[in-house]
Amino acid sequence: MTCKIEKTYEAGKSPTDTPLTVIKISLGLADKPRDQDEGCINGNARDGGVEYWLLEGTAAAKRVLKLCNDGYGMAGVGEDDVEVGPNRLVHHQYGGSAWRWYMDVTYSLAPFRAVSEHDCSYHNASEQSGTLTAIDYRTRLVRVLAKDSTKRDLDVGCPLWPRPPQTFESRADAETVGAYPVLAPGLPGKAAIPAGTALGNCVPAMTTGGRNGFIVWGKPVPADQAAEIKTIGVGNNTLIAQIFDPIPPVANSGGSWIHQPHLEIWVGHNSENVRTMLPLGQMSQVGVTLDGVAHPGVGNPSAAPKVERWTARDERGRPVVVLRLVWPDEFALINGVTMVYSQAEAGKQARLVATAEFASNRPVYVPEVLALGGTPSTSDSGLCQVRDGRLVGIE
């Protein structure tokens, strides 16, 4: 093996007060990855890439990153940059072709796992493109910002993340739209989610008190009256939603389903990678009441999902309703989803909470379902597993 130590970083101490050191190793061309015939780009030269190894006290050295810059896209503009601090490693990566992207991933070293990530994707010839995604792997809370596609004379690139003390809003500014995307958490191996499973702490809850969602009609309620809704994606045509609602429903005596507690699922149908400010004809709505019955809504007519319903207990022992929604089209959800929950009081619709803001009675953003997996393969960040009848995050 042809390698040399290029740099050594002091990385503070672990939570158990063990000294941490990160070593950057450069590999010679003879040790290039098998799938890189010409080797990895290193300025004007080629080599075998770089590796970052963690030394934690007297424990065996552990490789935490292996990088080979192959241009990271057809444009050949790829770059890597790594920063090391006290029990932290931050990896900045840039690449793309006409579609450009960058990602900034922050890892804790002990234990080694992704802590947070910011991703940007935009077309270098389209001012209306540009999506910024922020992931907190500790809670699996994800938020996205996208360009308002009706605006003109915008800067090419991604929106800027709000700086403290600004908070995350549905409208960061006049040109930017925010949302909470539905997540598709990674599952180890070929694990399935059997009927009877509760969603546990795998994903955070959106509430009718306004947490992790936007109150788009009515007023938020105190925490003790707030409904909690958790949703995950499975593949490209399946959602599983869990609802806890402390306000008892009133028996429906033949009235509209609108006044019953229900989910509304808005699905995008624009295949041009534009997911903001869509006309009604490029979205479809379906309502699902908590008895598991699907009701056709407005927008582009499309086949309704098949609904499977079960009850379970959440991590606090509370009764919840779980709905598995499966669309007949195996790619039904690839153009984005917005989730809405309608909480009822005294047999009337009282408030709506949604993963995106509404205008003209429809969501202004239908973000894509975001898949979370191990980042990188040596870290289990973003993965969940079924344990004791609940889908829980791997810690």
C-alpha positions, 0 to 999 in steps of 0.5 A, a space after each residue: 500500500 502506498 500512503 503517507 500521513 499528510 496531516 494530524 488534527 487534535 480533536 479534543 476529548 470524547 465524552 469519557 475524557 479520552 483524547 481524540 486525534 484525526 489523521 489524514 492519509 493520502 493514498 498513491 495512485 496504485 491504491 486508487 479505487 477499483 471503479 476509478 481507472 484514472 484515479 482520484 483528482 488532486 489538483 492537476 494530478 491524480 492519486 488514490 484519494 484520501 482517508 481520515 482515521 480516528 485515534 481514540 486513546 489506546 483503541 485500534 484506529 478507525 477509518 471514518 471517511 474515505 474520499 475519492 474526488 472523481 469530479 463528482 459529476 459531469 462538470 468535473 468541478 468536485 471539491 472536498 474540504 474537511 474541518 476538525 474540531 473538538 469531537 467534531 469533523 465537518 465534511 464539505 463536498 461540492 459537485 454536479 453538472 448542469 445541476 449543481 449541489 453541495 453538502 455539509 455534514 457534521 459528525 461527532 467523533 465519539 461516538 462516530 455518527 452524523 449529527 447534522 447535514 445541509 444540502 443544496 441542489 440547483 440548476 445553474 441555468 434556472 433562477 427558479 430552481 434551488 432547494 436547501 435541506 437541513 437535517 438534524 440526525 439526532 431528532 430526524 427533524 428535516 426542514 427544506 427551503 425552496 425558491 418561489 417558482 413564480 418569482 423572476 430575477 432571482 440569484 442562481 443558487 439555493 436559498 440562505 438558511 435563516 440566521 439566529 434569532 430568526 426562526 424557521 417559517 413558511 415564508 423566510 422572505 418574499 422569494 422563499 418557501 419553507 416546508 417539513 418534508 415527509 421522511 423515508 427512514 432507512 431500515 437495516 437490511 430488508 426489514 419491513 414494517 408489520 401491521 400493528 407497529 407504532 411509529 415511535 420516535 423514528 420521526 418527530 410529530 407535527 402537532 395542532 399546537 403548531 410544532 413541526 408544522 404550520 397552522 393553515 386554518 383556525 388557531 393552535 391549541 395548548 399542548 394538552 389538547 394538541 393532536 400529534 401526527 407522524 408520517 413516514 414514506 416507504 418506497 415511492 407509493 406508500 405512506 404510514 401515518 400515525 395520529 394521536 388526537 386527545 379531543 374525542 370525536 363526535 359521531 357523524 350523523 351523515 354530515 360531510 367527512 370534512 367535519 370529522 378528524 381526518 388526514 388530507 394528502 396532497 400529491 404533486 404531479 409536476 414532473 419538471 422538478 418544480 414543487 412550489 406554487 403549483 396550479 391546482 391541476 398539478 396536484 391531487 387531494 385525498 382525504 382519509 378519515 380515522 376509520 380508514 375510509 378514503 374520500 376523493 378531493 380536488 385537483 388532478 383526478 388520480 387513483 385513491 390509495 388503498 388504506 390499511 388501518 390498525 390501532 396501537 400504543 405510542 411510546 407514552 402508552 397513549 392509543 393511536 390510529 395508524 393508517 398505511 396508504 398504498 397508491 396503485 401507481 408504484 411511483 405515485 409520490 415521486 413528485 412531492 407530498 404535503 400532509 395535512 391534519 384536520 382536528 375537529 371540535 363539537 362535530 366541526 372542523 376546528 383547525 388545520 396543521 400542514 407540512 407546508 403553508 397554504 394559499 388559494 386553498 392549496 399547499 404552496 409547496 409539495 416537497 419530495 419525500 426525503 430518504 434518510 439512510 446511514 451517512 456515511 456507510 460507517 454511521 447509522 445516522 438516520 436509520 430506524 428499526 422495529 423494536 418492541 412493536 414500535 419504529 424507533 431511531 437507532 441510537 
